[in-house]
Amino acid sequence: MGVVVLERLRRLGRVGFQVLFSAAAAGLIGTAFAQDISPNIKVPFSELAVKPTSLSFIELNLANGPDTTRKSFTVSNIGTESLSVTVGGSATSAFRVLSGAGSAILNPKQLETVTIEFAPTNGGTFSDAVAISSDATKGEAAVTVKLKGSATPVSQLMVTPASIVFASLNFQKGSTSAIKSFSIKDSGGAPLSVTVGNPDTGAFRVVAGAGSATLGPRQSETVIVKFAPGAAGTFNDAILIGSDATKGKAAVTVKLKGSATGIPPTPTPTPTSRPTPTPIPSPTPTSTPIPSPTPTPTSTPTPIASLSGSVQGGLSPISGATVTLYQAGNGYGSGAKVLGSVATDSNGKFNVGYTPPLKPAMLYLLAFGGDAGSGSNEAIGLMGLVGMSNALPSSVMTNELTTMAAELTLAQFTDSTGQIIGAPPNNSTGFINAIKLAQTNLVDITTGAPAAFLGGVATSCGAGGTGQDNCAALEKMDTLANILAGCVESSGSSSSVCATLFSKTANSNTMLQAAHVMAVNPTANVADLFALQSSSPPFAPWWGPNEQAYTPNDWTVQLYYTGGGVSTPTAIAIDTMGDAWVANGSSVSEVNPVGSPVSPSTGYTGGGLNESDDIAIDAAGNVWLANYGSSSLSEFSSLGASVSPAGGFTGGGLSAPSAVAIDAQGNVWVANRQGITAISEFSSTGIAISPATGFTGGGLTSPLLDIAIDSAGNVWVPNEGDGGISEFSSTGSAISPSPSGYTGGGVLNPSAIAIDPLGDVWVANEGVSSLSEFSSAGEPITASGIQGSGIYGPVALAIDSAGDVWVGNSRTSGTISEFNSSGEALSGSNGYISGKTGSNGFSDIAIDSSGNVWVVGQVLGEFIGLARPTLTPEVACLLRTPSVTVCLP
């Protein structure tokens, strides 16, 4: 009878679970079912979710850039009871689990991030997998995350042993010489060219293996050294081995030590021929050197590499200039090392010898003084970014164009003198990207002429041209170079052109300092500096003949990019490698740090994309988009593959979403523009966390156009409808008061929101063209809105690691505004003006780790080197300890 009752109730929907019982318990059935059984009771379960289940790492160029890269996946419990999980390790040495390995207990809805480092020791394609097991009671209990990566082959020098000590010789016993050897090996996967030098003293001699040779991968060569001193004593020397190794040390020194006692035998009168690459001249004219019984100090290695090139001022060679080759330092604008120095000849040419750095490093040239045709000019100061030490061009040109390209792109990596360049290891990505931008997009270091990217538009620029994309960039570069050329071609510091250049650039002391000031303070004394061009300047086309205003508004240089499916983009985000991702509505595009397309010509599509309004990138590199057209979210992997289903992720109160942000737990927060006045939250796997109505209260008023996460995990939203801003906890509870949220401080129709490194909240008031600032407690800091600096219709905000606030203006023809952390205007009365012909206002703005300010709004572009470098993606700073909203890389 009990079983029949159970079955009938199950069919009627009155019982939502199964009951197992014994016959002995059947007598209790009548009592048990005398009560109503709720249909809402659910059996607790644990469920494992791993996302993504495959990681594809970018191809590493081990010879020219970082030799490691990292990616992450998440392990979460999407069930209702605790889950025990175990994350295994990788099987090959190319991959390493940096964090998250081992066993852990995950509570319901808890997420853990597992970080994988791809660090191959040589080139090739690598595959591996990480196994995740669990005691999940629902779904799969075990999941495997596949790993794949590749690296370009490198050559690597290995020398063993690094020192040789010969047994002591006793002349009295007839022991006059000894032989030992060491091995040279290419431990990489690409051919290696090596040069084995000779010792500098006569006591040691290479009898086999000296000179140059090419070793194949894994090939070894034996070098035999003979110790044959001409007198008693202790002797020290060294053999320098140079190479073109693209990984590890390019040069190694093998130390030699030996000793001898007694009286040596009478030397034969026949001279011994010994080839010596760098002979040490004797202080006396005697034909036979007299050996000294005192120890011989270890010699300084002779330079084994050289770099040739030319120095020009305008179109003329600069003779007698001092050219110094530097290795960039390991701190922002600090730590640069001198590698070699030489003077230019009468044709401005030079060849500087140097010892290559042990590891690949960025090298640059400084040229001071010399004669450009008007006599000796001590005011001359020029710079050229040579490139990475293991991939140098055969010859370089240093002139005014190369100088401005370096000062603009590396403005945030150069000291106040404009001479010392450096970057810390933890921002090698931003540093290398900036160098590539200078060499790929601005100036060809081998010719000193505009790079192909800019040079290709030259015929459409200047007087009579059509003013195509990037004309303004080329014209500004030429104009800045012409300003410097005026001083280079003068008689020196006392000339009117040099004196004006220095006085109008914060009383600079050198030309390089003046160039640096124009790069970092681009609105100061523009008209006075512009007037320093000669009537027939050497670099053309220059600014003026084809521009709306003959005198430029500022010295900022902007570059614009197309391809990869970029089409009227509305939003932008920067990933960990510096690639820019933009939302195009029905597609998403990716360009690399120099603007070259990564995505196909159609962009990345699928995943439910439908009128996407905003974009954000999570810590694993996945890209999230808010689809206004279909009230859904789309997700793409870091490789551009759609992760979300064809209709996107839905639910959780999504209603015409307009903005998206990622918190430190990997959860996705969304501001809904219309329909439901609420914010929504989703897990990193696309599961709705917020209820069907979303999270409400706290003064929310539609339309909601932006969203931001602070370091405590709280969520902030501007309410364009009534002028307040709202705050919610990380669990979705309203913190700000109803019915209007936080008010005051000049807030009116706020459209954008951002949080600075101190936790203060900045709001853009589109309707009245102002900014407001609030404390982390929601108290207004500004008495009224901040205006000026060209702000007009602000709809986008970004904050750099120095706390400066960057504004995208929607009601002007492509301008951005800059304010410092105190609200002081920095970008002049007109803002920084875009050079894009026919540009509309900007709808979004972002900052990368090189200090470039990226913008979208019908176009995709960047303002070069203006901001303080900032770690990307935005969520990366929230994951630091302590958590911050914005930080240096």
Protein Blocks (a to p, Z undefined) as FASTA:
>chain_A
ZZmmmmmmmmnopaccdcdddfklmmmmmmmmmpccdfkbccdddddddddfbdcddddd
fknccfbdcdddddddfbfbdcdddddddfbfkbccfbhpacddddehiacddddddddf
becddddddddddfdfghjfbdcdddddddddddddddddfbdcdddddfknopabdcdd
dddddfbfbdcdddddddfbfkbccfbhgacddddehiacddddddddfbecdddddddd
ddfbfghjfbdcdddddddedjdddddfbdcddddfbacddfbfcfbdcddfbdcddddd
ddfbdcdddddehjaccehiacddddddfbehihiacfbdcdddfkopacddddddfbdc
ddddddeehjehgapafkbccdddfbjfklccfbdcddfklmmmmmmmmmmmccfkomag
cddfklmmmmmmmmmmmmmmmpccknopacfklmmmmmmgcehiaoighklmmmmmmmmm
mmmmmmmmmnbjklmklmmmmmmnopiabfklmmmmmmmmmmgoklmmmmmpcfbdfbdc
dehjlgfblbafblcdcdddeejhiahiabdcddfkopacddehjaccdddfkopafbdf
kopeejhiahiabdcddfkopacdddfklopaddddfkopafbdfkopeejhiahiabdc
ddfkopacdddfbhjacdddddfkopafbdfkopeejhiacddfbdcddfkopacdddfk
nopacdddfkopafbdcfklpgejhiahiabdcddfkopacdddfknopaddddfkopaf
bfbdceejhiahiabdcddfkopacdddfkbghiaddddfkopafkbjnopadfbehiac
dfbdcddfkopacdeehiacddehkbccddddfklmmmpccddfbdcZZ
